[in-house]
Amino acid sequence: MKKAKRPNKNKVDIPDIISEKEFKDHLKALGFSDADCDDAIRSALKQGLFSLVAEREGAPCYRVASYDEMEKIAGCKHVGSRVEIPIVIIDRGE
């Protein structure tokens, strides 16, 4: 059986739309408090990483920005271009 090629093998798949509950559950699993979750959602909305699209059963749902949108928000000049970053190993003399 042949393996299917992934078009964006270097990028993690992100959902197009995520409910507030799903997002908060992910953050809580990482150890964030309710207040931290609310702050993260407000920050993502303010920065343009999330946009409110609908409500399902009374709970807000957000559209997650695409990778291209995230790169532009972050101020990347060469959107989608690969870059090489050299790794420097520092000998601590131990």
N, C-alpha and C positions, 0 to 999 in steps of 0.2 A: 504494500500500500504506500502510495506516494504522500509525502507531507505537503500540506498546502503552504504556500508562501504567504507570509504576512506583509502587507504593504508598508507598515510602519514598525518594523521589527525593533527599532531603538526606542520607541515610545510606548508608554503604558496606555492601555485602552481606558478611556474615561467615558462615563455615561453622558448622553446629551442632556437628559433631564434627571434630576435627583430630588426626592422629597426632603423636606426639612428634617423629618424623623430619621430617614436613612442617613443623612449627613451627620446629624447629632449622634446617632448610634455609633457611627464610625469613629467620631472624635472621642466619645465616652469610652470606647474600647481602648483608646490610646491613653486614657487617664485624664481627659479634660473635664472640667466642671461644666454645669449648665450655663453659668455666666460666661465662661470661656467660649462655649459653643455659640451663644448668642452674639458675642463680640466677633467671632470669626465670620459668621453669616453677614453681620452688618458691614464688616470690613470688605468682604468679597463683593457685596452689592455696591458699596461705595467705589471700589476700584474697577468695577466692570467685569469681574471674574464670574459673577453670578448675575442673572437677571430674572425677576419674578415673571413666570409665564402663566401659571394657573394654580388653582387650588383643587386638590382631590380630597373629597370627604372632609372638607374644612381645614385641611393641612396645606400650607404653601408648598409649591414645587418651583424649583429653580432650573433655568437653562445654564449649563456650564459653558464657559467660553471655550472656543476651539483653541488648538495649539497656536495657530496663526494669530488669533486675537490676544492670547496670553503673551506671545512674543512681542507684539506691538505695545501692549500695556507695559511690559517690562522695559521697553525702550531699545529693543534689539534693532540694530541697523541693517543687518543682513539676515532677514527673516528666512528661516528654512535652510540656510547655508550651514554646512558642517564646519566646525573649527577644530583645530588641534591645539590642545593645551599641554605643554611640556610638563613632565613630572620631575621635580627636583628632590633628590633624596639628600637629606642633611644628616651627616655623620655626627652623632652626639658624643662620640669618643668614649662610649661605654664598652 
